[in-house]
Amino acid sequence: MADLFIEAEFWSAVASLAWPIAFMVVFFRLQPFIKSIFKKSNMTIKFAGFEITAQEMAENFRKDIFDIQERV
């Protein structure tokens, strides 16, 4: 069993599993904070010179869904 900790393949497997596990832990710890941010209706997102509110995004999304439903 002690030889297992010396093998490079063991540590490679541990490293390949560590990133997804770390991401999941951080995500679940921050989930209440993330939910509270998206619940705000007056939230504004600025990206690459564009500015849009959460309400505008929801309205655009609703229009896109309606348009897709009409085409089908």
PDB file of N, CA, C and O in Angstrom:
ATOM      1  N   MET A   1       0.822  -1.197   0.000  1.00  0.00           N
ATOM      2  CA  MET A   1       0.000   0.000   0.000  1.00  0.00           C
ATOM      3  C   MET A   1       0.862   1.255   0.000  1.00  0.00           C
ATOM      4  O   MET A   1       0.505   2.251  -0.630  1.00  0.00           O
ATOM      5  N   ALA A   2       1.996   1.219   0.701  1.00  0.00           N
ATOM      6  CA  ALA A   2       2.883   2.379   0.749  1.00  0.00           C
ATOM      7  C   ALA A   2       3.485   2.672  -0.611  1.00  0.00           C
ATOM      8  O   ALA A   2       3.805   3.819  -0.921  1.00  0.00           O
ATOM      9  N   ASP A   3       3.641   1.632  -1.425  1.00  0.00           N
ATOM     10  CA  ASP A   3       4.187   1.834  -2.764  1.00  0.00           C
ATOM     11  C   ASP A   3       3.230   2.615  -3.651  1.00  0.00           C
ATOM     12  O   ASP A   3       3.649   3.253  -4.617  1.00  0.00           O
ATOM     13  N   LEU A   4       1.956   2.565  -3.325  1.00  0.00           N
ATOM     14  CA  LEU A   4       0.954   3.287  -4.106  1.00  0.00           C
ATOM     15  C   LEU A   4       1.212   4.788  -4.086  1.00  0.00           C
ATOM     16  O   LEU A   4       1.025   5.460  -5.100  1.00  0.00           O
ATOM     17  N   PHE A   5       1.637   5.321  -2.948  1.00  0.00           N
ATOM     18  CA  PHE A   5       1.870   6.757  -2.822  1.00  0.00           C
ATOM     19  C   PHE A   5       3.129   7.208  -3.551  1.00  0.00           C
ATOM     20  O   PHE A   5       3.331   8.406  -3.748  1.00  0.00           O
ATOM     21  N   ILE A   6       3.961   6.284  -3.945  1.00  0.00           N
ATOM     22  CA  ILE A   6       5.196   6.615  -4.664  1.00  0.00           C
ATOM     23  C   ILE A   6       4.936   6.682  -6.172  1.00  0.00           C
ATOM     24  O   ILE A   6       5.633   7.400  -6.890  1.00  0.00           O
ATOM     25  N   GLU A   7       3.949   5.947  -6.647  1.00  0.00           N
ATOM     26  CA  GLU A   7       3.667   5.858  -8.071  1.00  0.00           C
ATOM     27  C   GLU A   7       3.190   7.201  -8.634  1.00  0.00           C
ATOM     28  O   GLU A   7       2.353   7.877  -8.036  1.00  0.00           O
ATOM     29  N   ALA A   8       3.735   7.569  -9.782  1.00  0.00           N
ATOM     30  CA  ALA A   8       3.357   8.820 -10.441  1.00  0.00           C
ATOM     31  C   ALA A   8       1.923   8.765 -10.960  1.00  0.00           C
ATOM     32  O   ALA A   8       1.230   9.782 -10.978  1.00  0.00           O
ATOM     33  N   GLU A   9       1.482   7.600 -11.377  1.00  0.00           N
ATOM     34  CA  GLU A   9       0.115   7.455 -11.889  1.00  0.00           C
ATOM     35  C   GLU A   9      -0.918   7.760 -10.803  1.00  0.00           C
ATOM     36  O   GLU A   9      -1.968   8.338 -11.087  1.00  0.00           O
ATOM     37  N   PHE A  10      -0.625   7.376  -9.578  1.00  0.00           N
ATOM     38  CA  PHE A  10      -1.526   7.655  -8.462  1.00  0.00           C
ATOM     39  C   PHE A  10      -1.697   9.157  -8.282  1.00  0.00           C
ATOM     40  O   PHE A  10      -2.818   9.650  -8.160  1.00  0.00           O
ATOM     41  N   TRP A  11      -0.592   9.876  -8.267  1.00  0.00           N
ATOM     42  CA  TRP A  11      -0.656  11.320  -8.057  1.00  0.00           C
ATOM     43  C   TRP A  11      -1.256  12.026  -9.260  1.00  0.00           C
ATOM     44  O   TRP A  11      -1.881  13.077  -9.113  1.00  0.00           O
ATOM     45  N   SER A  12      -1.074  11.466 -10.440  1.00  0.00           N
ATOM     46  CA  SER A  12      -1.710  12.029 -11.630  1.00  0.00           C
ATOM     47  C   SER A  12      -3.231  11.883 -11.530  1.00  0.00           C
ATOM     48  O   SER A  12      -3.974  12.803 -11.873  1.00  0.00           O
ATOM     49  N   ALA A  13      -3.678  10.733 -11.063  1.00  0.00           N
ATOM     50  CA  ALA A  13      -5.112  10.511 -10.893  1.00  0.00           C
ATOM     51  C   ALA A  13      -5.685  11.432  -9.824  1.00  0.00           C
ATOM     52  O   ALA A  13      -6.775  11.980  -9.989  1.00  0.00           O
ATOM     53  N   VAL A  14      -4.953  11.601  -8.733  1.00  0.00           N
ATOM     54  CA  VAL A  14      -5.408  12.493  -7.665  1.00  0.00           C
ATOM     55  C   VAL A  14      -5.509  13.928  -8.177  1.00  0.00           C
ATOM     56  O   VAL A  14      -6.475  14.635  -7.888  1.00  0.00           O
ATOM     57  N   ALA A  15      -4.504  14.348  -8.938  1.00  0.00           N
ATOM     58  CA  ALA A  15      -4.506  15.715  -9.473  1.00  0.00           C
ATOM     59  C   ALA A  15      -5.640  15.921 -10.471  1.00  0.00           C
ATOM     60  O   ALA A  15      -6.251  16.989 -10.499  1.00  0.00           O
ATOM     61  N   SER A  16      -5.926  14.916 -11.288  1.00  0.00           N
ATOM     62  CA  SER A  16      -6.998  15.068 -12.277  1.00  0.00           C
ATOM     63  C   SER A  16      -8.368  15.124 -11.609  1.00  0.00           C
ATOM     64  O   SER A  16      -9.300  15.699 -12.171  1.00  0.00           O
ATOM     65  N   LEU A  17      -8.507  14.543 -10.430  1.00  0.00           N
ATOM     66  CA  LEU A  17      -9.781  14.602  -9.706  1.00  0.00           C
ATOM     67  C   LEU A  17      -9.878  15.811  -8.783  1.00  0.00           C
ATOM     68  O   LEU A  17     -10.976  16.196  -8.383  1.00  0.00           O
ATOM     69  N   ALA A  18      -8.758  16.403  -8.446  1.00  0.00           N
ATOM     70  CA  ALA A  18      -8.760  17.500  -7.476  1.00  0.00           C
ATOM     71  C   ALA A  18      -9.441  18.750  -8.025  1.00  0.00           C
ATOM     72  O   ALA A  18     -10.174  19.415  -7.293  1.00  0.00           O
ATOM     73  N   TRP A  19      -9.219  19.085  -9.291  1.00  0.00           N
ATOM     74  CA  TRP A  19      -9.807  20.308  -9.844  1.00  0.00           C
ATOM     75  C   TRP A  19     -11.331  20.268  -9.881  1.00  0.00           C
ATOM     76  O   TRP A  19     -11.970  21.224  -9.442  1.00  0.00           O
ATOM     77  N   PRO A  20     -11.932  19.198 -10.388  1.00  0.00           N
ATOM     78  CA  PRO A  20     -13.407  19.183 -10.372  1.00  0.00           C
ATOM     79  C   PRO A  20     -13.982  19.198  -8.960  1.00  0.00           C
ATOM     80  O   PRO A  20     -15.002  19.841  -8.712  1.00  0.00           O
ATOM     81  N   ILE A  21     -13.340  18.502  -8.046  1.00  0.00           N
ATOM     82  CA  ILE A  21     -13.826  18.481  -6.670  1.00  0.00           C
ATOM     83  C   ILE A  21     -13.695  19.859  -6.040  1.00  0.00           C
ATOM     84  O   ILE A  21     -14.607  20.314  -5.350  1.00  0.00           O
ATOM     85  N   ALA A  22     -12.577  20.524  -6.269  1.00  0.00           N
ATOM     86  CA  ALA A  22     -12.386  21.877  -5.723  1.00  0.00           C
ATOM     87  C   ALA A  22     -13.410  22.841  -6.309  1.00  0.00           C
ATOM     88  O   ALA A  22     -13.954  23.678  -5.589  1.00  0.00           O
ATOM     89  N   PHE A  23     -13.677  22.732  -7.601  1.00  0.00           N
ATOM     90  CA  PHE A  23     -14.671  23.603  -8.242  1.00  0.00           C
ATOM     91  C   PHE A  23     -16.050  23.376  -7.639  1.00  0.00           C
ATOM     92  O   PHE A  23     -16.771  24.333  -7.358  1.00  0.00           O
ATOM     93  N   MET A  24     -16.418  22.115  -7.440  1.00  0.00           N
ATOM     94  CA  MET A  24     -17.736  21.818  -6.878  1.00  0.00           C
ATOM     95  C   MET A  24     -17.866  22.349  -5.455  1.00  0.00           C
ATOM     96  O   MET A  24     -18.913  22.878  -5.084  1.00  0.00           O
ATOM     97  N   VAL A  25     -16.827  22.212  -4.670  1.00  0.00           N
ATOM     98  CA  VAL A  25     -16.868  22.721  -3.295  1.00  0.00           C
ATOM     99  C   VAL A  25     -17.047  24.231  -3.292  1.00  0.00           C
ATOM    100  O   VAL A  25     -17.877  24.757  -2.551  1.00  0.00           O
ATOM    101  N   VAL A  26     -16.273  24.932  -4.118  1.00  0.00           N
ATOM    102  CA  VAL A  26     -16.385  26.397  -4.185  1.00  0.00           C
ATOM    103  C   VAL A  26     -17.757  26.800  -4.704  1.00  0.00           C
ATOM    104  O   VAL A  26     -18.373  27.726  -4.176  1.00  0.00           O
ATOM    105  N   PHE A  27     -18.241  26.112  -5.736  1.00  0.00           N
ATOM    106  CA  PHE A  27     -19.543  26.444  -6.307  1.00  0.00           C
ATOM    107  C   PHE A  27     -20.654  26.282  -5.272  1.00  0.00           C
ATOM    108  O   PHE A  27     -21.498  27.165  -5.124  1.00  0.00           O
ATOM    109  N   PHE A  28     -20.658  25.156  -4.555  1.00  0.00           N
ATOM    110  CA  PHE A  28     -21.722  24.931  -3.575  1.00  0.00           C
ATOM    111  C   PHE A  28     -21.613  25.864  -2.381  1.00  0.00           C
ATOM    112  O   PHE A  28     -22.628  26.207  -1.775  1.00  0.00           O
ATOM    113  N   ARG A  29     -20.421  26.276  -2.037  1.00  0.00           N
ATOM    114  CA  ARG A  29     -20.259  27.240  -0.941  1.00  0.00           C
ATOM    115  C   ARG A  29     -20.748  28.632  -1.370  1.00  0.00           C
ATOM    116  O   ARG A  29     -21.273  29.381  -0.547  1.00  0.00           O
ATOM    117  N   LEU A  30     -20.578  28.978  -2.649  1.00  0.00           N
ATOM    118  CA  LEU A  30     -20.985  30.296  -3.140  1.00  0.00           C
ATOM    119  C   LEU A  30     -22.393  30.307  -3.728  1.00  0.00           C
ATOM    120  O   LEU A  30     -22.875  31.363  -4.138  1.00  0.00           O
ATOM    121  N   GLN A  31     -23.054  29.172  -3.776  1.00  0.00           N
ATOM    122  CA  GLN A  31     -24.367  29.092  -4.397  1.00  0.00           C
ATOM    123  C   GLN A  31     -25.390  30.066  -3.804  1.00  0.00           C
ATOM    124  O   GLN A  31     -26.101  30.706  -4.580  1.00  0.00           O
ATOM    125  N   PRO A  32     -25.510  30.219  -2.490  1.00  0.00           N
ATOM    126  CA  PRO A  32     -26.479  31.207  -1.960  1.00  0.00           C
ATOM    127  C   PRO A  32     -26.149  32.638  -2.419  1.00  0.00           C
ATOM    128  O   PRO A  32     -27.048  33.421  -2.727  1.00  0.00           O
ATOM    129  N   PHE A  33     -24.878  32.958  -2.461  1.00  0.00           N
ATOM    130  CA  PHE A  33     -24.475  34.290  -2.911  1.00  0.00           C
ATOM    131  C   PHE A  33     -24.807  34.496  -4.387  1.00  0.00           C
ATOM    132  O   PHE A  33     -25.286  35.561  -4.775  1.00  0.00           O
ATOM    133  N   ILE A  34     -24.556  33.483  -5.204  1.00  0.00           N
ATOM    134  CA  ILE A  34     -24.841  33.573  -6.638  1.00  0.00           C
ATOM    135  C   ILE A  34     -26.341  33.716  -6.870  1.00  0.00           C
ATOM    136  O   ILE A  34     -26.767  34.510  -7.708  1.00  0.00           O
ATOM    137  N   LYS A  35     -27.136  32.958  -6.137  1.00  0.00           N
ATOM    138  CA  LYS A  35     -28.595  33.056  -6.276  1.00  0.00           C
ATOM    139  C   LYS A  35     -29.096  34.437  -5.899  1.00  0.00           C
ATOM    140  O   LYS A  35     -29.980  34.978  -6.564  1.00  0.00           O
ATOM    141  N   SER A  36     -28.542  35.020  -4.836  1.00  0.00           N
ATOM    142  CA  SER A  36     -28.996  36.344  -4.410  1.00  0.00           C
ATOM    143  C   SER A  36     -28.648  37.410  -5.446  1.00  0.00           C
ATOM    144  O   SER A  36     -29.386  38.381  -5.611  1.00  0.00           O
ATOM    145  N   ILE A  37     -27.546  37.233  -6.130  1.00  0.00           N
ATOM    146  CA  ILE A  37     -27.169  38.198  -7.174  1.00  0.00           C
ATOM    147  C   ILE A  37     -28.162  38.135  -8.332  1.00  0.00           C
ATOM    148  O   ILE A  37     -28.593  39.172  -8.836  1.00  0.00           O
ATOM    149  N   PHE A  38     -28.528  36.922  -8.756  1.00  0.00           N
ATOM    150  CA  PHE A  38     -29.424  36.798  -9.902  1.00  0.00           C
ATOM    151  C   PHE A  38     -30.877  37.103  -9.571  1.00  0.00           C
ATOM    152  O   PHE A  38     -31.678  37.306 -10.483  1.00  0.00           O
ATOM    153  N   LYS A  39     -31.237  37.142  -8.305  1.00  0.00           N
ATOM    154  CA  LYS A  39     -32.606  37.487  -7.928  1.00  0.00           C
ATOM    155  C   LYS A  39     -32.852  38.994  -7.972  1.00  0.00           C
ATOM    156  O   LYS A  39     -34.002  39.430  -8.021  1.00  0.00           O
ATOM    157  N   LYS A  40     -31.797  39.782  -7.957  1.00  0.00           N
ATOM    158  CA  LYS A  40     -31.960  41.230  -8.005  1.00  0.00           C
ATOM    159  C   LYS A  40     -32.459  41.639  -9.387  1.00  0.00           C
ATOM    160  O   LYS A  40     -31.844  41.300 -10.398  1.00  0.00           O
ATOM    161  N   SER A  41     -33.553  42.355  -9.431  1.00  0.00           N
ATOM    162  CA  SER A  41     -34.108  42.757 -10.726  1.00  0.00           C
ATOM    163  C   SER A  41     -33.403  43.981 -11.296  1.00  0.00           C
ATOM    164  O   SER A  41     -33.502  44.249 -12.494  1.00  0.00           O
ATOM    165  N   ASN A  42     -32.698  44.721 -10.458  1.00  0.00           N
ATOM    166  CA  ASN A  42     -32.037  45.920 -10.942  1.00  0.00           C
ATOM    167  C   ASN A  42     -30.545  45.692 -11.205  1.00  0.00           C
ATOM    168  O   ASN A  42     -29.780  46.651 -11.311  1.00  0.00           O
ATOM    169  N   MET A  43     -30.137  44.443 -11.308  1.00  0.00           N
ATOM    170  CA  MET A  43     -28.744  44.124 -11.558  1.00  0.00           C
ATOM    171  C   MET A  43     -28.362  44.536 -12.978  1.00  0.00           C
ATOM    172  O   MET A  43     -29.091  44.249 -13.927  1.00  0.00           O
ATOM    173  N   THR A  44     -27.231  45.202 -13.122  1.00  0.00           N
ATOM    174  CA  THR A  44     -26.749  45.645 -14.416  1.00  0.00           C
ATOM    175  C   THR A  44     -25.426  44.966 -14.717  1.00  0.00           C
ATOM    176  O   THR A  44     -24.533  44.908 -13.872  1.00  0.00           O
ATOM    177  N   ILE A  45     -25.315  44.452 -15.940  1.00  0.00           N
ATOM    178  CA  ILE A  45     -24.082  43.797 -16.372  1.00  0.00           C
ATOM    179  C   ILE A  45     -23.454  44.659 -17.453  1.00  0.00           C
ATOM    180  O   ILE A  45     -24.103  45.018 -18.436  1.00  0.00           O
ATOM    181  N   LYS A  46     -22.181  44.986 -17.260  1.00  0.00           N
ATOM    182  CA  LYS A  46     -21.429  45.765 -18.242  1.00  0.00           C
ATOM    183  C   LYS A  46     -20.330  44.873 -18.798  1.00  0.00           C
ATOM    184  O   LYS A  46     -19.526  44.318 -18.049  1.00  0.00           O
ATOM    185  N   PHE A  47     -20.304  44.740 -20.131  1.00  0.00           N
ATOM    186  CA  PHE A  47     -19.311  43.886 -20.762  1.00  0.00           C
ATOM    187  C   PHE A  47     -18.978  44.435 -22.134  1.00  0.00           C
ATOM    188  O   PHE A  47     -19.860  44.626 -22.970  1.00  0.00           O
ATOM    189  N   ALA A  48     -17.708  44.683 -22.357  1.00  0.00           N
ATOM    190  CA  ALA A  48     -17.195  45.139 -23.654  1.00  0.00           C
ATOM    191  C   ALA A  48     -17.961  46.350 -24.180  1.00  0.00           C
ATOM    192  O   ALA A  48     -18.300  46.410 -25.362  1.00  0.00           O
ATOM    193  N   GLY A  49     -18.226  47.291 -23.320  1.00  0.00           N
ATOM    194  CA  GLY A  49     -18.897  48.504 -23.740  1.00  0.00           C
ATOM    195  C   GLY A  49     -20.416  48.399 -23.797  1.00  0.00           C
ATOM    196  O   GLY A  49     -21.088  49.397 -24.057  1.00  0.00           O
ATOM    197  N   PHE A  50     -20.965  47.224 -23.564  1.00  0.00           N
ATOM    198  CA  PHE A  50     -22.409  47.035 -23.553  1.00  0.00           C
ATOM    199  C   PHE A  50     -22.900  46.996 -22.116  1.00  0.00           C
ATOM    200  O   PHE A  50     -22.205  46.535 -21.211  1.00  0.00           O
ATOM    201  N   GLU A  51     -24.115  47.491 -21.931  1.00  0.00           N
ATOM    202  CA  GLU A  51     -24.716  47.484 -20.601  1.00  0.00           C
ATOM    203  C   GLU A  51     -26.144  46.988 -20.728  1.00  0.00           C
ATOM    204  O   GLU A  51     -26.913  47.490 -21.548  1.00  0.00           O
ATOM    205  N   ILE A  52     -26.498  46.000 -19.914  1.00  0.00           N
ATOM    206  CA  ILE A  52     -27.838  45.450 -19.968  1.00  0.00           C
ATOM    207  C   ILE A  52     -28.274  45.080 -18.549  1.00  0.00           C
ATOM    208  O   ILE A  52     -27.466  44.627 -17.738  1.00  0.00           O
ATOM    209  N   THR A  53     -29.544  45.275 -18.266  1.00  0.00           N
ATOM    210  CA  THR A  53     -30.057  44.935 -16.941  1.00  0.00           C
ATOM    211  C   THR A  53     -30.582  43.500 -16.969  1.00  0.00           C
ATOM    212  O   THR A  53     -30.835  42.939 -18.036  1.00  0.00           O
ATOM    213  N   ALA A  54     -30.739  42.928 -15.804  1.00  0.00           N
ATOM    214  CA  ALA A  54     -31.256  41.566 -15.706  1.00  0.00           C
ATOM    215  C   ALA A  54     -32.683  41.496 -16.243  1.00  0.00           C
ATOM    216  O   ALA A  54     -33.082  40.492 -16.834  1.00  0.00           O
ATOM    217  N   GLN A  55     -33.438  42.552 -16.037  1.00  0.00           N
ATOM    218  CA  GLN A  55     -34.811  42.581 -16.530  1.00  0.00           C
ATOM    219  C   GLN A  55     -34.828  42.581 -18.059  1.00  0.00           C
ATOM    220  O   GLN A  55     -35.653  41.898 -18.667  1.00  0.00           O
ATOM    221  N   GLU A  56     -33.930  43.338 -18.682  1.00  0.00           N
ATOM    222  CA  GLU A  56     -33.847  43.360 -20.141  1.00  0.00           C
ATOM    223  C   GLU A  56     -33.407  42.001 -20.682  1.00  0.00           C
ATOM    224  O   GLU A  56     -33.908  41.545 -21.710  1.00  0.00           O
ATOM    225  N   MET A  57     -32.469  41.358 -19.985  1.00  0.00           N
ATOM    226  CA  MET A  57     -32.023  40.029 -20.417  1.00  0.00           C
ATOM    227  C   MET A  57     -33.174  39.037 -20.356  1.00  0.00           C
ATOM    228  O   MET A  57     -33.349  38.231 -21.270  1.00  0.00           O
ATOM    229  N   ALA A  58     -33.953  39.091 -19.292  1.00  0.00           N
ATOM    230  CA  ALA A  58     -35.084  38.175 -19.149  1.00  0.00           C
ATOM    231  C   ALA A  58     -36.126  38.427 -20.236  1.00  0.00           C
ATOM    232  O   ALA A  58     -36.695  37.485 -20.788  1.00  0.00           O
ATOM    233  N   GLU A  59     -36.370  39.685 -20.536  1.00  0.00           N
ATOM    234  CA  GLU A  59     -37.340  40.028 -21.587  1.00  0.00           C
ATOM    235  C   GLU A  59     -36.846  39.561 -22.951  1.00  0.00           C
ATOM    236  O   GLU A  59     -37.622  39.008 -23.730  1.00  0.00           O
ATOM    237  N   ASN A  60     -35.574  39.773 -23.248  1.00  0.00           N
ATOM    238  CA  ASN A  60     -35.012  39.307 -24.520  1.00  0.00           C
ATOM    239  C   ASN A  60     -35.065  37.786 -24.604  1.00  0.00           C
ATOM    240  O   ASN A  60     -35.365  37.229 -25.660  1.00  0.00           O
ATOM    241  N   PHE A  61     -34.777  37.121 -23.503  1.00  0.00           N
ATOM    242  CA  PHE A  61     -34.838  35.662 -23.476  1.00  0.00           C
ATOM    243  C   PHE A  61     -36.262  35.186 -23.721  1.00  0.00           C
ATOM    244  O   PHE A  61     -36.483  34.229 -24.463  1.00  0.00           O
ATOM    245  N   ARG A  62     -37.230  35.855 -23.096  1.00  0.00           N
ATOM    246  CA  ARG A  62     -38.630  35.481 -23.285  1.00  0.00           C
ATOM    247  C   ARG A  62     -39.048  35.657 -24.741  1.00  0.00           C
ATOM    248  O   ARG A  62     -39.741  34.805 -25.297  1.00  0.00           O
ATOM    249  N   LYS A  63     -38.627  36.762 -25.361  1.00  0.00           N
ATOM    250  CA  LYS A  63     -38.949  37.003 -26.772  1.00  0.00           C
ATOM    251  C   LYS A  63     -38.315  35.949 -27.669  1.00  0.00           C
ATOM    252  O   LYS A  63     -38.950  35.477 -28.613  1.00  0.00           O
ATOM    253  N   ASP A  64     -37.079  35.578 -27.387  1.00  0.00           N
ATOM    254  CA  ASP A  64     -36.400  34.559 -28.191  1.00  0.00           C
ATOM    255  C   ASP A  64     -37.106  33.210 -28.082  1.00  0.00           C
ATOM    256  O   ASP A  64     -37.277  32.511 -29.080  1.00  0.00           O
ATOM    257  N   ILE A  65     -37.510  32.852 -26.875  1.00  0.00           N
ATOM    258  CA  ILE A  65     -38.222  31.588 -26.673  1.00  0.00           C
ATOM    259  C   ILE A  65     -39.557  31.612 -27.412  1.00  0.00           C
ATOM    260  O   ILE A  65     -39.930  30.630 -28.053  1.00  0.00           O
ATOM    261  N   PHE A  66     -40.270  32.720 -27.325  1.00  0.00           N
ATOM    262  CA  PHE A  66     -41.546  32.853 -28.023  1.00  0.00           C
ATOM    263  C   PHE A  66     -41.344  32.732 -29.524  1.00  0.00           C
ATOM    264  O   PHE A  66     -42.132  32.079 -30.208  1.00  0.00           O
ATOM    265  N   ASP A  67     -40.291  33.358 -30.038  1.00  0.00           N
ATOM    266  CA  ASP A  67     -39.993  33.291 -31.479  1.00  0.00           C
ATOM    267  C   ASP A  67     -39.676  31.871 -31.911  1.00  0.00           C
ATOM    268  O   ASP A  67     -40.116  31.438 -32.976  1.00  0.00           O
ATOM    269  N   ILE A  68     -38.931  31.150 -31.115  1.00  0.00           N
ATOM    270  CA  ILE A  68     -38.608  29.757 -31.438  1.00  0.00           C
ATOM    271  C   ILE A  68     -39.854  28.897 -31.410  1.00  0.00           C
ATOM    272  O   ILE A  68     -40.011  28.012 -32.252  1.00  0.00           O
ATOM    273  N   GLN A  69     -40.751  29.140 -30.454  1.00  0.00           N
ATOM    274  CA  GLN A  69     -41.987  28.382 -30.369  1.00  0.00           C
ATOM    275  C   GLN A  69     -42.876  28.650 -31.576  1.00  0.00           C
ATOM    276  O   GLN A  69     -43.550  27.747 -32.072  1.00  0.00           O
ATOM    277  N   GLU A  70     -42.875  29.881 -32.041  1.00  0.00           N
ATOM    278  CA  GLU A  70     -43.680  30.229 -33.217  1.00  0.00           C
ATOM    279  C   GLU A  70     -43.146  29.520 -34.469  1.00  0.00           C
ATOM    280  O   GLU A  70     -43.932  29.107 -35.321  1.00  0.00           O
ATOM    281  N   ARG A  71     -41.861  29.379 -34.587  1.00  0.00           N
ATOM    282  CA  ARG A  71     -41.266  28.727 -35.762  1.00  0.00           C
ATOM    283  C   ARG A  71     -41.528  27.230 -35.774  1.00  0.00           C
ATOM    284  O   ARG A  71     -41.631  26.624 -36.840  1.00  0.00           O
ATOM    285  N   VAL A  72     -41.634  26.640 -34.612  1.00  0.00           N
ATOM    286  CA  VAL A  72     -41.864  25.197 -34.523  1.00  0.00           C
ATOM    287  C   VAL A  72     -43.344  24.969 -34.587  1.00  0.00           C
ATOM    288  O   VAL A  72     -43.795  23.825 -34.530  1.00  0.00           O
TER     289      VAL A  72
END
